[in-house]
Amino acid sequence: MSKDGPHKDYVSRYVARYGVEESVAMAELYALGYYDDVYREELESHGISCEYILNPLAGELVLMPEGTEEHELFI
């Protein structure tokens, strides 16, 4: 977090800074460990709320669109 609050617009800032296409920026940000932040930003840009749900097989929290049922993780 910066003094102005949490960072936003990861993809657009990455595109502006490194001069790459949006798809390349998303792939590189995912590889750098910003998966949840970039995915949340993408969902919210489409007006979809998101939440973490527990993956019972892996025991991890997974970021998914709000209202996603547990069995839908495996479809």
Buried (B, 14 or more C-beta within 10 A) or exposed (E): EEEEEEEEEBBEEBBEEEEBEEEBBBEBBBEEEBEBBBBBBBBEEEEEEBEEBEBEEEEEEBBBBEEBEEEEBEE
